[in-house]
Amino acid sequence: MFRWSLLLILLLPLAIAQAQDAMPIYGLVVVDAAEVRVGPDFAYDAIGQLPLNASVEILGRAGDWFGRWDGRQWIQVIYGDRNGWVYARLLRTSESFNSLPVRGMMLPRNRNGRVPDGFDLSSYVCDQWQGEFARDGDFSGGAASFTVRYPALQGATLYSVIVISPTGFRTAFDSETTTATLEFNLLPAEGGTYTWRVAPYWTYSTTRWQWQQVCPLQTGGTFEKPAR
């Protein structure tokens, strides 16, 4: 009996933590007729409005808050039988904005400050990024490289595959197509299970710091790498 009681005492904090993690996050609308859009950007169409003091369940955010609202902070909410996005300044939330999980990104802008041609704004762009993530080969048998594949996103001009080592070191392999070649000699010396993730970008420049990420990273898979 004592052992069972001790086990319950040890497991209770874990159960409470898991329950807290599963608790929904809510927001309260602080203006009347707050617009709900299909994506986290004023360039997207509005799909409806929320009245003052309406309660909404929050799924995540786009952007970061650094002391003032500047149009780049958005909150994803459940709106009827679908998801929508509300400008964060129009909601009061039960959790701080930056603590919400990242679920989206604003659209890129060209030199004139406009959304580049080529993106389909009828729905949230990142919801359109669907398809197969796969790899053709691995580093077994002394292979020097192999190829990974990922879906295309309409409007994106290039993709970056981020390879993460077991200790968290990151290596980028960039490509203008829906395949990228991962090279053994460019990765860290450590062996083990590596994870590869992909993000689409849009840019008008060859300078990397001017690349604009379109969607959050998606995990493509893992592979084993021998030490060297």
C-alpha positions in Angstrom: 0.0 0.0 0.0 2.8 2.4 0.9 4.5 1.7 -2.4 1.3 2.5 -4.4 0.9 5.7 -2.4 4.5 6.7 -3.1 4.0 6.0 -6.8 0.9 8.2 -6.9 2.8 11.0 -5.2 5.6 10.8 -7.7 3.2 10.7 -10.7 0.8 13.4 -9.6 3.0 16.4 -10.6 3.5 14.8 -14.1 -0.2 14.3 -14.5 -0.9 17.9 -13.5 1.7 19.2 -15.9 0.3 17.2 -18.7 -3.2 18.4 -17.9 -2.0 22.0 -17.9 -0.3 21.5 -21.3 -3.5 20.2 -22.7 -5.6 23.1 -21.4 -6.9 25.4 -24.2 -5.8 29.0 -24.5 -8.6 31.6 -24.8 -8.8 35.2 -25.9 -11.4 38.0 -25.5 -12.2 40.4 -28.4 -11.6 44.0 -27.2 -13.1 45.9 -30.2 -16.4 45.5 -32.1 -16.4 43.8 -35.5 -12.8 42.5 -35.3 -12.0 41.0 -38.7 -11.0 37.4 -39.1 -8.7 36.7 -42.1 -7.7 33.5 -43.8 -4.0 34.2 -43.0 -1.8 36.2 -40.7 -1.5 39.3 -42.9 -3.7 42.3 -43.8 -3.2 41.2 -47.5 -5.5 38.2 -46.9 -9.2 38.5 -47.4 -11.5 38.7 -44.3 -13.8 35.8 -43.8 -15.9 37.2 -41.0 -16.0 39.4 -37.9 -16.1 38.9 -34.1 -18.2 41.1 -31.8 -16.9 42.9 -28.8 -16.3 40.6 -25.8 -16.5 37.4 -27.9 -14.5 34.6 -26.5 -12.3 32.6 -28.9 -10.0 29.6 -28.5 -6.4 30.3 -29.5 -4.3 27.9 -31.5 -1.0 29.9 -31.9 0.6 33.0 -33.3 2.6 34.6 -36.1 5.2 37.2 -35.4 6.8 38.4 -32.2 6.0 41.3 -29.8 8.9 43.7 -28.9 7.2 46.4 -26.9 4.7 47.7 -29.5 2.1 46.5 -32.0 3.3 47.1 -35.5 0.9 45.1 -37.7 3.1 41.9 -37.7 1.6 40.1 -34.7 -1.3 37.8 -35.4 -3.2 35.1 -33.5 -4.7 32.0 -35.0 -8.2 31.2 -33.6 -10.9 28.6 -34.1 -13.6 30.4 -36.1 -16.7 28.3 -36.6 -15.7 25.1 -38.3 -12.4 26.4 -39.6 -9.3 28.3 -38.4 -8.8 32.0 -38.9 -6.4 34.8 -38.0 -7.0 38.0 -36.0 -4.6 40.9 -35.5 -3.2 40.4 -32.0 -4.0 43.9 -30.8 -7.7 43.2 -31.1 -7.5 40.3 -28.5 -6.8 40.0 -24.8 -5.3 36.6 -24.2 -4.9 34.3 -21.2 -1.2 33.8 -22.1 1.4 36.3 -23.1 1.7 36.7 -26.9 5.3 35.5 -27.2 4.5 32.3 -25.2 1.9 31.2 -27.8 3.1 28.4 -30.2 4.3 29.7 -33.6 1.7 28.6 -36.2 2.3 30.9 -39.1 4.2 33.8 -40.7 3.4 37.0 -42.5 3.7 37.2 -46.3 7.0 38.4 -47.8 7.2 41.9 -49.4 9.0 43.1 -52.5 11.0 46.3 -52.8 7.8 48.3 -53.1 6.4 46.9 -49.9 3.8 44.7 -51.7 3.2 41.0 -51.6 5.0 39.5 -54.6 3.1 38.1 -57.5 2.6 34.4 -57.6 1.1 33.7 -54.2 -2.4 32.3 -53.9 -4.1 34.4 -51.2 -7.5 32.6 -51.4 -6.4 30.5 -48.4 -3.5 30.7 -45.9 -0.4 30.1 -48.0 1.2 27.7 -45.6 -1.9 25.5 -45.6 -1.2 25.0 -49.3 2.2 23.6 -48.7 1.3 20.0 -48.7 2.9 16.9 -50.3 5.6 14.3 -49.8 8.8 14.7 -47.8 11.2 11.9 -48.7 14.8 11.0 -49.1 16.5 9.1 -51.9 19.4 7.2 -50.2 21.5 7.6 -47.1 25.1 7.6 -45.9 25.4 3.9 -45.5 28.1 2.1 -47.5 30.3 5.2 -47.6 28.0 7.3 -49.7 29.2 10.9 -50.0 25.8 12.4 -50.5 22.1 11.7 -51.0 19.0 13.7 -52.1 15.9 14.8 -50.1 12.6 15.8 -51.7 9.9 18.1 -50.5 6.7 19.7 -52.0 6.7 22.9 -54.0 4.9 26.0 -52.7 3.4 28.3 -55.2 5.2 31.7 -55.0 8.3 30.5 -53.2 11.6 31.1 -55.1 13.9 28.9 -53.1 14.0 26.4 -50.2 16.4 25.8 -47.3 16.9 22.3 -45.8 18.2 22.6 -42.3 20.0 19.5 -41.0 20.2 19.2 -37.2 22.8 17.1 -35.6 22.2 15.0 -32.4 23.7 17.9 -30.3 21.8 20.6 -32.1 24.3 21.9 -34.6 22.6 23.2 -37.8 23.8 23.0 -41.4 21.8 24.6 -44.3 21.5 23.2 -47.8 19.8 25.6 -50.1 18.1 24.9 -53.4 15.9 26.6 -56.0 14.1 23.3 -56.7 12.1 20.8 -54.7 15.2 18.6 -54.1 18.4 19.3 -52.2 21.6 17.3 -52.0 23.0 16.6 -48.5 26.8 16.2 -48.4 28.6 14.1 -45.9 31.7 16.3 -45.7 29.7 19.5 -44.9 28.1 18.0 -41.8 29.6 17.8 -38.3 32.0 15.0 -37.4 29.6 13.5 -34.9 27.6 10.4 -35.7 24.1 9.5 -34.8 20.5 10.4 -35.8 20.2 13.6 -37.7 16.9 15.5 -38.4 16.2 17.4 -41.6 13.6 20.2 -41.9 12.6 22.4 -44.7 11.4 26.0 -45.1 10.3 27.9 -48.3 11.6 31.4 -49.0 11.0 34.3 -51.3 13.7 36.8 -52.3 14.6 39.4 -54.8 18.3 39.2 -53.8 21.1 36.7 -53.7 22.1 38.0 -50.3 20.9 35.5 -47.7 20.0 38.1 -45.1 17.4 39.5 -47.5 15.7 36.1 -47.9 12.1 36.2 -46.5 10.9 33.0 -45.0 7.3 32.2 -46.1 6.3 29.3 -43.8 7.6 27.7 -40.6 10.0 24.8 -40.9 8.4 21.4 -41.5 10.2 18.2 -40.5 11.0 16.0 -43.4 12.5 13.1 -41.6 15.6 11.6 -40.0 18.7 9.7 -41.2 21.7 8.0 -39.6 25.2 9.4 -40.1 28.4 7.6 -39.1 31.0 9.5 -37.2 34.2 10.7 -39.1 
